[in-house]
Amino acid sequence: MVIGGLISSTALTLILVPVLYELVGRGAARVARVGRREDEKSGPERRDEAAEQPA
């Protein structure tokens, strides 16, 4: 029973945690990249609309 606990905790620490960390990092980078694309698409349009409206 103790050996199983040691093996499972070692697997979690050395394998599962780094894999999850990498996946979360990639997901955050993907979300940031998509956000930048949306800003680039709507950026010039917003600036043009703001310039056309009277103050």
Secondary structure, 3 states (H helix, E strand, C coil): CHHHHHHHHHHHHHHHHHHHHHHHHHHHHHHHHHHHHHHHHHHHHHHHHHHHCCC
